[in-house]
Amino acid sequence: MAGSERRREISRRRTRRKKVEHLKKRAEKASVSDKAAIAAKLRQLTPGAEELVERWGLEER
């Protein structure tokens, strides 16, 4: 029998957090075109991406 859904949810959350941290480090020293690519990846990764994109200044509007 598979593990509980809660365990899998926690695992996904931890993995997502690691990936978001990695993208944030890359975004600090990225060029404008790289920032757009990072923003696209971030949008695919997490539902709260728009807030992060705005906070990190990935896309100036």
Helices and strands as residue ranges (DSSP letters): H 5-28, H 32-45, H 49-56
